[in-house]
Amino acid sequence: MKRSVLTRYRVMAYVTAVMLLVLCTCMVFKYGFDTGEGLTLVVSQIHGVLYIIYLIFAFDLGSKVKWPMGKLLWVLISGTIPTAAFFVERKVVREIEPLVADGSPVTAKA
């Protein structure tokens, strides 16, 4: 597996997690303080597009590493839970980084 597969997953995990936090902040202002309705709409659409890209990259990584369905599902869903993507990304990198650095065939643990 190429390192670029892991790198693009990492980038999209961080971008998606940050945009989700921005979206949560916008939602607080929209519903709590009755301001920023237009900004919330724009941020939610941007997050939606970025989340779809995240899903594609995470699925690509999971299929190359041959994750079991439960683990793949957890990684895919982590982009919808605020701050979860940060923790899941770190765990995934710790697991896959040594396999990519060795250049050996990649087989992930269940």
SVG drawing of the C-alpha trace seen along z (x, -y; Angstrom):
<svg xmlns="http://www.w3.org/2000/svg" viewBox="-33 -37 44 47">
<polyline fill="none" stroke="black" stroke-width="0.4" points="0.0,0.0 1.2,-3.5 1.8,-6.0 -0.5,-8.5 -3.5,-6.4 -2.9,-6.9 -2.0,-10.5 -5.1,-11.5 -7.2,-9.6 -5.5,-11.6 -6.0,-14.9 -9.7,-14.3 -10.2,-13.0 -8.8,-16.3 -10.6,-18.5 -13.9,-16.7 -13.5,-16.8 -12.7,-20.5 -15.6,-21.3 -17.9,-19.3 -16.8,-21.4 -17.4,-24.6 -20.8,-23.3 -21.7,-22.5 -20.6,-26.1 -22.8,-27.5 -25.8,-25.4 -25.4,-26.8 -25.5,-30.3 -28.4,-29.6 -30.6,-27.9 -29.3,-29.4 -28.9,-33.0 -31.0,-33.2 -28.1,-34.5 -26.0,-33.1 -28.6,-31.1 -27.0,-31.8 -23.5,-30.8 -24.9,-27.6 -26.4,-26.6 -23.1,-27.2 -21.0,-25.4 -23.4,-22.4 -23.2,-22.0 -19.4,-22.3 -19.2,-19.7 -21.5,-17.4 -19.3,-17.5 -16.1,-17.0 -17.7,-14.1 -18.5,-12.3 -14.8,-12.7 -13.8,-11.4 -16.1,-8.4 -14.4,-7.6 -10.9,-7.9 -11.7,-6.0 -13.4,-3.2 -10.4,-3.0 -8.0,-2.7 -10.2,-0.1 -10.5,2.0 -6.7,1.9 -6.0,2.9 -8.9,5.4 -10.6,4.2 -13.5,6.2 -16.9,4.6 -17.4,3.5 -14.1,1.6 -14.7,0.0 -18.2,-1.1 -16.7,-2.7 -14.1,-4.6 -16.8,-5.8 -19.2,-6.9 -16.5,-8.7 -16.8,-11.6 -20.3,-12.3 -19.5,-12.4 -17.8,-15.7 -14.1,-15.1 -14.4,-11.3 -12.5,-11.5 -9.4,-13.0 -9.2,-9.9 -10.0,-7.4 -7.5,-8.9 -4.7,-8.6 -5.6,-4.9 -5.7,-4.1 -2.4,-5.8 -0.7,-4.0 -1.9,-0.7 -1.1,-1.2 2.0,-3.4 4.4,-0.5 3.0,1.6 3.4,-1.1 6.9,-2.0 8.1,1.6 6.7,1.9 5.3,5.3 1.9,6.5 -0.7,4.8 -2.9,6.9 -4.8,5.1 -5.8,6.6 -9.5,7.1"/>
</svg>
